[in-house]
Amino acid sequence: MSEGPRTITPEEVVPVELAPGVALRVIVSGGATCSKALTVCSATFAPGTELPCHTHPTSEVIYAHSGYA
């Protein structure tokens, strides 16, 4: 019997180093939800770290939980 969706926290997801000083946790992706255009991630930036300007083929929303963007 399948369990179905469950609630997780970002701390439960193993981070991937996106760039030096940037830890990315993918919380929801198309593989888990059958969504073709939704990905939810949590990123942690070390102080002074930044990512170069880039684009995505879909919309992106950034929410600064603490610090500033």
C-alpha positions in Angstrom: 0.0 0.0 0.0 1.4 3.4 -1.0 1.8 6.1 1.7 1.2 9.1 -0.6 2.5 12.7 0.0 3.9 13.7 3.3 5.2 16.9 4.8 8.9 17.4 5.1 11.1 20.2 6.3 14.2 21.6 4.5 16.4 20.1 7.2 15.3 16.6 6.2 16.7 17.0 2.6 20.4 16.4 1.9 21.8 19.6 0.5 23.7 19.8 -2.8 26.5 22.3 -3.2 25.2 24.5 -6.1 28.4 26.7 -6.0 31.0 27.3 -3.3 29.1 28.6 -0.2 25.7 27.8 -1.6 23.8 24.8 -0.3 20.6 23.9 -2.2 17.9 21.6 -0.9 15.2 20.5 -3.5 12.0 20.1 -1.5 9.5 19.5 -4.3 10.2 18.6 -7.9 8.4 17.3 -10.9 9.5 13.7 -10.2 7.8 13.7 -6.8 4.7 15.6 -7.7 4.1 15.0 -11.4 4.3 18.8 -11.9 5.9 19.9 -15.1 6.6 23.5 -13.9 7.0 23.5 -10.1 10.2 23.2 -8.2 10.5 24.3 -4.6 14.0 24.7 -3.1 15.6 26.1 0.0 19.1 27.7 -0.5 21.5 28.7 2.2 24.2 31.3 1.2 27.4 31.7 3.2 28.0 35.4 4.1 29.4 37.3 1.0 28.4 34.5 -1.4 26.6 35.2 -4.6 25.5 33.4 -7.8 26.0 34.9 -11.2 23.0 36.3 -13.1 21.2 33.4 -14.8 17.8 32.5 -16.2 15.3 29.6 -16.0 12.7 28.5 -18.6 9.9 29.0 -16.0 9.1 31.6 -13.4 11.1 31.9 -10.2 10.2 33.3 -6.8 12.8 34.2 -4.2 12.0 34.7 -0.6 14.7 35.8 1.8 14.0 34.1 5.1 16.8 36.0 6.9 19.5 38.3 5.8 19.0 40.2 2.6 19.0 39.5 -1.2 
